Amino acid sequence: MVRFSNSIVGLLNLVTFVLSIPILGGGIWLATKADTDCEKFLQWPMIATGGFLLIVSLVGFVGACCRVTWLLWLYSAVMFLLILLLFCFTVFAFVITNKGAGRVVSGRGYKEYQLGDYSNWLQNRVNKSSNWNKIKSCLQDAKVCKSLADDSANEAAEQFYKRNLSPTQSGCCKPPASCNFVYGNATYWTPSTTSSTTTDTDCNKWSNVQDQLCYNCDSCKAGVIANLKHDWHKIAILNIVVLIALIVVYSIGCCAFRNNLRDERNNYK
């Protein structure tokens, strides 16, 4: 009779196996059907995650239900490494996103973001041309600035200044407040008589061309990092929950492994 711990491990891995199929299928679909760089960026993580879950769950299911001891040993070893890696990633995510925050601007409902406020690791990632070109392509594909322009059409400057913009909208769709540009609409700004006195290099990078705007500005990169920081904090919290679940599953898997060893020893007597 299959022991309780073996049954639990088998059931959990059967559920994981079923869940891995749509993840793997989604990655394969993106690999064949995706049109944009942003969509293509997701294909390999999805394929790798789906494939990994499928193989590991299959190993755990067969090892638990068919009482294959070496497969359960392999499953336990992989689970231990996964727990260790997830723990390290969670600590890393908290460390690199601990630094930096938006700056309050007088008379504005939104905050502005400075690239130098964030960790050097994140700055180096977004400053790398190949990485930033992909991120910029994703922002353009997502129509971040176009949606802002549509939502604030015909708004007066006073109304726009009260808006609670997202970090990417604040950093990428308009020039920094220090540039002293004159508001035309959400994505159209012109220099004023005091604009020439500013030392902010982003002011020279601003363009009223709608597919350029401030996408090459440091403020845009800072806005992306601010969004990333918020998302990584949520992921890190989710990782803590997943870690607890993995530790429970790992403990049950170790019990199943010991059960198999005990039964093998009894069979040899």
C-alpha positions in Angstrom: 0.0 0.0 0.0 1.4 3.4 -1.0 2.1 5.5 2.1 0.3 8.8 2.8 3.4 10.9 2.1 3.9 9.2 -1.2 0.3 9.8 -2.1 0.6 13.5 -1.3 3.8 13.9 -3.3 2.2 12.1 -6.2 -1.0 14.3 -6.1 1.0 17.6 -5.8 3.2 16.6 -8.8 0.2 15.6 -10.8 -1.3 19.1 -10.3 2.1 20.7 -11.2 2.4 18.5 -14.3 -1.1 19.7 -15.5 -0.2 23.3 -14.8 3.1 23.1 -16.7 1.4 22.2 -19.9 -0.3 25.5 -20.6 2.9 27.4 -19.5 5.0 25.4 -22.0 2.3 25.7 -24.6 2.1 29.5 -24.2 5.9 29.8 -24.6 5.8 27.7 -27.8 2.9 29.7 -29.1 4.8 33.0 -28.5 7.9 31.5 -30.2 5.8 30.9 -33.4 3.3 33.7 -33.3 4.8 36.7 -31.5 5.2 39.8 -33.6 6.9 42.2 -31.2 10.2 42.2 -29.3 8.3 42.5 -26.0 6.2 39.4 -26.7 9.3 37.5 -27.9 11.2 38.4 -24.7 8.7 36.2 -22.8 8.9 33.1 -24.9 12.1 31.5 -23.5 11.4 32.1 -19.8 8.0 30.5 -20.4 9.4 27.5 -22.3 12.2 27.0 -19.7 9.8 27.3 -16.8 7.1 25.1 -18.3 9.7 22.4 -19.4 11.4 22.4 -16.0 8.1 22.0 -14.1 6.9 19.3 -16.5 10.1 17.2 -16.0 10.5 17.7 -12.3 6.8 17.0 -11.6 7.0 13.8 -13.8 10.1 12.7 -11.9 8.3 13.3 -8.5 5.1 11.6 -9.6 6.7 8.5 -10.9 9.1 8.3 -8.0 6.3 8.6 -5.4 3.6 6.5 -7.0 5.8 3.8 -8.5 8.1 3.7 -5.5 11.3 4.4 -7.5 13.8 5.4 -4.8 16.5 7.0 -7.1 13.9 9.2 -8.8 12.7 10.4 -5.4 16.3 11.1 -4.4 16.8 13.1 -7.6 13.5 14.9 -7.0 14.5 15.8 -3.4 17.9 17.1 -4.6 16.3 19.3 -7.3 13.8 20.6 -4.8 16.6 21.5 -2.3 18.5 23.4 -5.0 15.3 25.2 -6.1 14.6 26.3 -2.5 18.2 27.5 -2.2 18.1 29.4 -5.5 14.7 31.0 -4.7 15.9 32.1 -1.3 19.0 33.7 -2.8 16.9 35.4 -5.5 14.4 36.8 -2.9 17.2 38.2 -0.8 18.9 39.7 -3.9 15.6 41.3 -5.0 15.1 43.0 -1.7 18.7 44.2 -1.6 18.8 45.8 -5.1 15.4 47.4 -4.8 15.8 48.8 -1.3 17.4 52.0 -2.6 15.6 54.8 -4.5 12.2 56.5 -4.5 10.3 59.1 -6.5 10.8 62.8 -5.7 8.0 65.1 -4.8 7.7 68.1 -7.2 6.1 71.3 -5.9 2.7 71.9 -7.3 2.5 68.5 -9.0 0.3 65.5 -8.3 3.0 63.2 -9.7 6.5 62.4 -8.6 9.7 62.5 -10.7 12.5 60.0 -10.8 16.3 60.3 -10.9 18.4 57.4 -12.2 21.2 58.1 -9.7 18.9 57.3 -6.8 18.8 53.6 -7.6 21.2 50.8 -7.1 24.3 50.6 -9.4 23.3 47.1 -10.5 19.9 48.3 -11.8 21.5 51.4 -13.4 24.0 49.3 -15.3 21.3 47.0 -16.6 19.1 49.8 -18.1 22.1 51.7 -19.3 23.2 48.8 -21.5 22.1 49.7 -25.0 20.9 46.2 -26.0 18.7 46.0 -22.8 17.3 49.5 -23.1 16.4 49.1 -26.8 14.3 46.1 -25.8 12.7 48.0 -22.9 12.0 51.0 -25.1 10.4 48.8 -27.7 8.1 47.3 -25.0 7.1 50.8 -23.8 6.3 51.9 -27.4 4.4 48.6 -28.1 2.4 49.1 -24.8 1.5 52.6 -26.0 2.2 54.0 -22.5 2.5 57.6 -23.7 -0.3 57.4 -26.3 -2.8 56.2 -23.7 -1.7 59.2 -21.4 -2.2 61.6 -24.3 -5.6 60.2 -25.1 -6.7 60.2 -21.5 -5.6 63.9 -21.0 -6.7 65.3 -24.3 -7.9 68.9 -24.1 -6.8 69.2 -20.5 -5.4 72.5 -19.3 -1.9 72.6 -17.7 -3.3 73.0 -14.2 -5.4 69.8 -14.6 -2.5 67.8 -16.0 -0.2 68.9 -13.2 -2.7 67.4 -10.7 -2.5 64.0 -12.4 -1.1 61.0 -10.5 1.1 59.6 -13.2 2.8 56.2 -13.1 6.6 56.3 -12.9 7.0 55.4 -16.6 4.4 58.0 -17.7 6.2 60.7 -15.6 9.7 59.7 -16.7 9.1 58.8 -20.4 6.1 60.8 -21.6 7.1 64.3 -20.5 10.2 66.3 -19.8 11.4 66.8 -16.2 10.0 69.8 -14.4 13.5 71.2 -14.1 13.5 71.8 -17.8 10.9 74.6 -17.4 9.2 73.6 -20.7 5.8 75.0 -21.6 2.9 72.6 -21.5 1.1 72.1 -24.8 -0.5 68.8 -24.0 0.6 65.6 -22.2 3.2 64.7 -24.8 3.9 68.0 -26.4 6.1 70.6 -24.6 8.1 73.6 -25.9 11.2 75.3 -24.3 10.6 78.6 -22.4 12.9 81.6 -21.9 14.3 80.0 -18.8 14.9 76.5 -20.3 18.4 77.3 -21.4 19.6 77.8 -17.8 18.9 74.2 -16.7 21.7 71.7 -16.3 19.6 68.6 -16.6 20.8 66.7 -19.7 17.4 65.1 -20.2 16.1 68.5 -21.5 18.3 68.1 -24.6 17.0 64.6 -25.1 13.3 65.5 -25.1 11.6 65.4 -28.5 8.0 66.2 -29.5 8.2 63.4 -32.1 5.7 61.0 -30.6 7.8 57.8 -31.0 10.8 59.5 -29.3 9.5 61.8 -26.5 11.8 61.2 -23.5 12.4 57.5 -24.2 16.1 58.1 -24.2 16.1 60.2 -21.0 17.6 59.1 -17.7 14.3 60.0 -16.1 12.6 57.4 -18.3 15.1 54.7 -17.3 14.5 55.7 -13.6 10.8 55.4 -14.1 11.2 51.9 -15.5 13.4 51.0 -12.5 10.7 52.5 -10.1 8.1 50.3 -11.7 10.5 47.3 -11.6 11.2 48.0 -7.9 7.4 47.9 -7.1 6.9 44.7 -9.1 10.0 43.0 -7.6 8.8 43.8 -4.1 5.5 42.0 -4.9 7.4 39.1 -6.5 9.7 38.8 -3.5 6.7 38.6 -1.1 5.1 36.0 -3.4 8.5 34.1 -3.4 8.3 33.9 0.4 4.9 32.2 0.2 6.3 29.9 -2.6 9.3 29.1 -0.4 7.2 28.0 2.5 5.1 25.8 0.1 8.3 24.3 -1.4 9.8 23.6 2.0 6.6 21.7 3.0 6.6 19.7 -0.3 10.3 19.0 0.1 9.7 17.7 3.7 6.9 15.4 2.5 9.2 14.3 -0.4 11.9 13.4 2.1 9.4 11.4 4.1 8.4 9.5 0.9 12.1 8.9 0.1 12.6 7.4 3.6 9.5 5.3 3.2 10.9 3.8 0.0 14.3 3.1 1.6 12.6 1.4 4.6 10.5 -0.7 2.3 13.5 -1.7 0.2 15.4 -2.8 3.3 12.4 -4.8 4.5 12.1 -6.5 1.2 15.7 -7.6 1.4 15.3 -9.2 4.8 
